[in-house]
Amino acid sequence: MNALSPRLLLLALPCCLLISCATSTRYVEVTVPEGSRLGGGGRFEITQVTDARRFETNPDEPSTPSIGGQTKKGTPQERIVGRQRGSFGQAFGNVLLVQGQTVPERVQALLTEGLARRGHSLAAGGIPLQVEVQQFWAWMNPGMWTITLEAKIECVVHLRGGRQLRVRGHGENYCQAATDTNWRQAYEFTVEDFLKNLSTELDAAGY
């Protein structure tokens, strides 16, 4: 069997490096930027935030939450927010929130910020809110020249009297490599979209 030519070795090297990086766990910090405060609004109380996401082992779509085989024992599901993939779309290592962050905690921070931007505050005895997190996930879509890191956040906010708000956020980051910074930026776009849509939903509900 003929040995690989130096040119083929050079072409194969980036793929090997990509696979090597993708098999390890990545950590992303999802930040919630502070916007302007209106003041003079009502009072709310977030009584419960439930992570209602459904994870699969080998889903057909990368946008479906899944858990990699490299997951360390004891890793809480509430910190898993993405899955890395190889150059041909193979699923590899997980993307976790940094230590101290969980999906329910980040969604509560998002809702707190969104309410504050509309002049509302959180306090015991306020209008109760129960929240179900339907989506909080990021994934990679491979491409010929660029890759796309895509993220979605979606939750259902239950109000009194059976009313509910469904709030979504979506972001895409077109980049050359799935670095920690690029994963974080995909979530930054998603957070901003979520906060904008939350304001729209609160306005439509009279808040």
C-alpha positions in Angstrom: 0.0 0.0 0.0 1.4 3.4 -1.0 2.1 5.9 1.8 0.0 9.0 1.9 1.5 11.9 0.1 2.5 15.0 2.1 -0.3 17.0 0.4 -3.0 14.4 1.6 -1.5 14.5 5.0 -1.9 18.3 5.2 -5.4 18.0 4.0 -6.2 15.4 6.6 -4.6 17.3 9.5 -7.4 19.9 10.0 -10.1 17.1 10.0 -8.1 15.2 12.7 -7.7 18.4 14.8 -11.4 19.2 14.4 -12.4 15.7 15.6 -10.0 15.8 18.5 -11.4 19.1 19.7 -15.0 18.0 19.2 -14.6 14.9 21.3 -13.8 16.9 24.4 -16.3 18.9 26.5 -16.7 22.6 25.9 -17.9 25.2 28.4 -19.9 28.3 27.5 -20.9 31.2 29.6 -24.3 32.6 28.7 -24.5 36.2 29.9 -27.6 38.4 30.2 -26.8 42.0 29.3 -28.4 44.7 31.4 -30.6 47.2 29.5 -32.3 50.4 30.4 -34.8 50.4 33.3 -38.2 52.1 33.0 -39.4 51.8 36.6 -43.0 52.2 37.8 -44.2 48.8 36.8 -45.8 45.9 38.6 -44.4 43.1 40.8 -43.9 39.5 39.7 -42.7 36.4 41.5 -41.1 33.5 39.6 -42.3 30.6 41.6 -40.8 27.8 39.5 -38.6 27.2 36.5 -38.7 23.6 35.1 -36.3 22.2 32.6 -38.7 20.4 30.3 -36.3 19.6 27.5 -36.3 16.0 26.1 -33.0 14.5 25.4 -32.4 11.7 22.8 -29.4 9.4 22.4 -29.0 9.5 18.6 -31.5 12.0 17.1 -31.8 12.5 13.4 -31.6 16.3 13.8 -28.7 18.1 15.5 -31.2 20.6 16.9 -32.7 17.9 19.1 -31.0 17.8 22.6 -28.7 14.8 23.0 -26.1 13.6 25.4 -22.6 12.4 24.3 -21.0 9.2 25.4 -18.1 11.3 26.8 -20.4 12.8 29.5 -18.8 12.5 32.9 -20.8 10.6 35.5 -22.7 13.0 37.7 -22.9 15.8 35.1 -26.4 17.5 35.7 -28.6 17.6 32.6 -29.5 21.2 33.5 -25.9 22.3 32.4 -25.9 20.5 29.0 -26.7 23.1 26.3 -25.2 21.8 23.1 -23.4 19.1 21.2 -20.3 19.3 19.1 -20.0 17.7 15.7 -17.3 16.7 13.3 -16.7 17.9 9.8 -19.2 15.4 8.4 -21.9 16.0 11.1 -21.0 13.2 13.5 -22.1 13.9 17.1 -19.2 14.1 19.6 -18.7 15.9 22.9 -21.1 18.0 24.9 -21.3 21.8 25.4 -21.9 22.6 29.0 -22.8 25.8 30.8 -19.9 27.0 33.0 -19.8 26.1 36.7 -22.5 27.9 38.6 -24.9 28.3 35.7 -27.9 26.0 34.9 -30.6 26.2 32.3 -33.4 27.1 34.9 -31.1 29.7 36.5 -30.2 31.3 33.1 -33.9 31.4 32.1 -34.8 33.1 35.4 -32.1 35.7 34.8 -33.5 36.3 31.3 -37.0 36.8 32.6 -35.8 39.0 35.4 -34.0 41.2 32.9 -36.8 41.3 30.5 -39.3 42.3 33.2 -37.0 45.0 34.5 -36.6 46.5 31.1 -40.4 47.0 31.1 -40.3 48.6 34.6 -41.4 45.5 36.5 -39.7 44.0 39.6 -39.5 40.6 41.3 -40.9 40.4 44.9 -42.6 37.9 47.1 -46.4 38.1 46.7 -46.2 39.5 43.1 -48.0 38.1 40.1 -46.9 34.4 40.1 -45.1 33.0 37.1 -44.4 29.3 36.5 -42.0 28.6 33.7 -41.3 25.6 31.5 -38.1 25.6 29.4 -38.9 23.9 26.1 -35.6 24.7 24.3 -32.2 25.8 25.4 -29.8 24.2 22.9 -27.0 25.0 20.5 -25.6 22.9 17.6 -23.2 23.0 14.7 -24.2 22.9 11.0 -21.1 21.9 8.9 -20.4 23.8 5.7 -18.0 23.7 2.8 -16.2 27.0 3.7 -17.9 28.1 6.9 -19.8 26.5 9.8 -22.9 27.7 11.5 -23.4 27.6 15.2 -27.1 27.9 15.9 -28.9 28.3 19.2 -32.5 28.4 20.4 -34.2 29.3 23.6 -37.9 28.8 24.2 -40.0 28.8 27.3 -43.7 28.8 28.2 -44.6 31.3 31.0 -47.8 30.4 32.9 -49.8 33.3 34.3 -52.8 33.4 36.5 -56.2 32.3 35.1 -54.6 29.8 32.6 -53.0 32.5 30.5 -49.6 31.8 29.1 -46.8 33.4 27.1 -44.6 31.5 24.7 -41.3 33.3 24.3 -38.6 32.3 21.8 -35.1 33.4 20.9 -32.9 32.3 18.0 -29.4 33.1 16.9 -26.9 32.0 14.2 -23.1 32.6 14.2 -21.4 32.0 10.9 -17.7 31.3 11.6 -14.7 29.3 10.6 -14.2 27.3 13.8 -16.4 26.1 16.7 -14.3 27.8 19.4 -15.5 28.7 22.9 -15.9 32.3 21.8 -18.0 31.4 18.8 -20.3 29.2 20.8 -20.7 32.0 23.3 -21.5 34.5 20.5 -24.2 32.2 19.1 -25.9 32.4 22.5 -25.4 36.1 22.7 -27.4 36.6 19.5 -30.1 34.2 20.9 -30.3 36.0 24.2 -30.9 39.4 22.6 -33.6 37.9 20.3 -35.3 36.3 23.3 -35.3 39.6 25.3 -36.8 41.5 22.3 -39.5 38.8 21.8 -40.2 38.8 25.6 -40.9 42.5 25.5 -43.3 42.0 22.6 -45.2 39.2 24.4 -45.4 41.2 27.6 -46.7 44.2 25.8 -49.4 42.1 24.0 -50.4 40.6 27.4 -50.8 44.1 28.9 -47.7 44.0 31.0 
